């Protein structure tokens, strides 16, 4: 599924997600099951996901600006 999505996603999406690290599906599944067992409402698998979530909550304008700049760079190349 991931390989197929890479072939059809817009360049802007690729630019924004380029700094993201991949998490193995088994690791995601483990964290989801563990979170469900604890009754968690919000489950954020992986340290990068947690970091991005909290940065977006603390500095929404900054995170949005970084993503917007990545998208603008891609649009300028087109």
Protein Blocks (a to p, Z undefined) as FASTA:
>chain_A
ZZmmmmmpcfklmmmmmmpccddfklmmmmmmmmmmnopabdcehjklmmmmmmmmmmmm
lmmmmmmmmmmmmmmmZZ
